[in-house]
Amino acid sequence: MTTKKIVVGITGASGAPYSVRVIQLLIEYGVEVHLVVSTMGRRLLFEESNITTLCAEHFKVDEQLLVIHNDKNLGSSVASGSFLHDGMIIVPCSSNSVGAVASGITNTLVQRAAAVTLKEGRKLILAHRETPVSGIDVENLATLSRAGATIAPLSPGFYMQPKTIDDLVDFMAGKIVDLVGIHHDLPVRWC
């Protein structure tokens, strides 16, 4: 049995707890995570989750399943269509990243990996977390949706009657993990 591989990008929109939880869930269920964090994503992880260094220990995950790529290394494996993976998630996904990918700009590894994911017809999940959205954001999101991306705004539901912030984070993390076909046991589905 081959291990599933998911590329995870983290950009600068607020929402570090979502990205941390998505990574934890993927690895908990045996998925190999290829992580790329933008410069603003690093700042976000520090400011919102006190993560100072990108390493498995800080994400509280198995280091054998976490592969970290430098966002400046456009020659990294995840920048190539020949790198086979089961999808890419950008969580959180800033409007800046949405605009770059929608325009075909690939100045960073997050942008390049997203463009290649679309080009290869693989799942691209964009967990957008900015509000309000401008008309430009709406057009960029629509462009990406037409190109095959799935837009998953970080908008937790309340029908499960969440009691804590962790419940809200789990709701969205579970939805995102569902979108890349990873089964989990979080109570986020309407039954």
C-alpha positions in Angstrom: 0.0 0.0 0.0 1.4 3.4 -1.0 1.3 6.3 1.4 -0.9 9.2 0.3 1.1 12.5 -0.3 -0.5 15.9 0.2 1.3 19.2 -0.4 0.3 21.8 2.2 1.0 25.5 1.7 0.6 28.1 4.4 0.3 31.8 3.4 -0.3 34.9 5.3 -4.0 35.2 6.0 -4.9 34.7 9.6 -5.7 31.1 10.5 -2.6 29.3 11.8 -4.7 27.0 14.1 -6.4 25.7 10.9 -3.1 24.9 9.2 -1.6 23.3 12.2 -4.7 21.1 12.8 -4.9 20.1 9.1 -1.2 19.0 9.2 -1.8 17.1 12.4 -4.9 15.3 11.0 -3.2 14.3 7.8 -0.2 12.8 9.6 -2.4 11.2 12.2 -4.1 9.3 9.4 -0.8 8.2 7.8 -0.5 10.9 5.0 3.0 12.1 4.0 2.8 15.9 4.2 5.0 18.1 2.0 4.9 21.5 3.7 5.7 24.8 2.1 5.3 28.0 4.1 5.5 31.5 2.6 7.4 34.3 4.4 4.1 35.8 5.6 3.0 32.2 6.6 6.0 31.9 8.8 5.1 35.2 10.5 1.5 34.0 10.9 2.6 30.7 12.5 4.8 32.6 15.0 2.2 35.3 15.9 -0.8 32.9 16.1 0.7 29.6 17.2 4.1 30.5 18.7 5.8 28.3 16.1 9.3 29.7 15.7 10.9 26.9 13.6 9.4 24.7 10.9 9.9 21.2 12.3 7.8 18.2 13.2 8.2 18.9 16.9 6.5 22.3 16.7 3.6 20.8 14.8 3.5 17.8 17.3 3.6 15.3 14.5 5.7 12.3 13.3 8.8 13.7 11.7 9.0 10.7 9.2 5.8 11.9 7.6 6.6 15.6 7.4 8.8 16.9 4.6 9.5 20.6 4.7 10.4 22.6 1.5 11.8 26.1 1.3 9.4 28.5 -0.3 12.3 30.1 -2.2 13.4 26.8 -3.7 11.6 26.7 -7.1 13.6 23.7 -7.9 12.0 21.6 -5.1 10.3 18.4 -6.0 6.8 19.8 -5.4 7.4 22.4 -8.1 7.4 19.7 -10.8 4.5 17.9 -12.4 6.5 14.7 -12.2 6.2 14.8 -8.4 3.2 12.6 -7.9 0.8 13.6 -5.1 -2.8 13.3 -4.1 -3.6 17.0 -3.9 -2.6 20.3 -2.5 -4.2 22.4 0.3 -3.3 26.0 0.9 -4.5 26.8 4.4 -4.9 29.6 5.2 -4.9 31.0 1.7 -4.4 34.8 1.5 -6.0 36.9 -1.2 -2.5 37.7 -2.4 -1.9 34.0 -3.0 -5.2 33.6 -4.7 -4.4 36.6 -7.0 -0.9 35.2 -7.9 -2.1 31.7 -8.7 -5.2 33.0 -10.6 -2.8 35.1 -12.7 -0.3 32.4 -13.3 2.4 34.0 -11.2 4.9 31.6 -9.8 7.4 33.6 -7.8 7.3 31.3 -4.8 7.2 27.6 -4.2 3.6 27.8 -2.8 2.5 29.6 -6.0 4.5 27.2 -8.3 3.2 24.1 -6.6 -0.4 25.3 -6.8 0.0 26.2 -10.5 1.5 22.7 -11.2 -1.3 21.0 -9.2 -3.9 22.7 -11.5 -1.9 22.0 -14.6 -1.7 18.3 -13.7 -5.4 18.1 -13.0 -4.9 17.3 -9.3 -7.0 18.5 -6.4 -6.2 22.0 -5.3 -8.0 23.2 -2.1 -7.8 26.9 -1.3 -8.9 27.6 2.3 -9.4 31.3 1.8 -9.5 33.3 5.1 -10.0 37.0 4.4 -13.1 39.1 4.8 -14.6 41.1 3.3 -13.6 40.1 -0.2 -13.3 42.6 -2.9 -14.6 42.2 -6.5 -11.0 41.4 -7.5 -10.9 38.6 -4.9 -14.3 37.2 -6.2 -13.0 37.3 -9.8 -9.8 35.6 -8.8 -11.6 32.9 -6.8 -14.0 32.3 -9.7 -11.0 32.0 -12.1 -9.5 29.4 -9.9 -12.7 27.5 -9.5 -13.2 27.4 -13.3 -9.6 26.1 -13.5 -10.4 23.2 -11.2 -9.6 24.5 -7.7 -12.0 23.9 -4.8 -12.6 27.1 -2.8 -13.2 26.3 0.9 -13.6 29.5 2.8 -12.6 29.2 6.4 -16.2 29.7 7.6 -17.0 27.2 10.4 -20.6 26.0 10.9 -22.4 26.0 14.1 -24.9 23.2 13.6 -22.7 20.9 15.6 -23.0 23.3 18.6 -19.3 24.0 19.1 -18.2 24.6 22.7 -14.6 25.7 22.1 -12.4 27.3 19.6 -10.9 23.9 19.0 -14.3 22.6 18.0 -14.5 25.4 15.4 -11.0 24.7 14.1 -11.8 20.9 13.9 -15.0 21.6 12.0 -13.0 23.3 9.2 -9.9 21.0 9.4 -12.2 18.0 9.0 -14.0 19.5 6.0 -10.6 20.3 4.3 -9.3 16.8 5.0 -12.5 15.4 3.6 -11.9 17.3 0.3 -8.6 15.5 -0.3 -10.3 12.1 0.4 -8.8 11.3 3.8 -11.2 9.6 6.1 -11.3 10.8 9.7 -13.4 10.4 12.8 -14.0 14.1 13.7 -17.7 14.8 14.4 -18.1 17.4 11.6 -20.7 15.8 9.4 -24.4 16.2 9.6 -25.9 12.8 10.5 
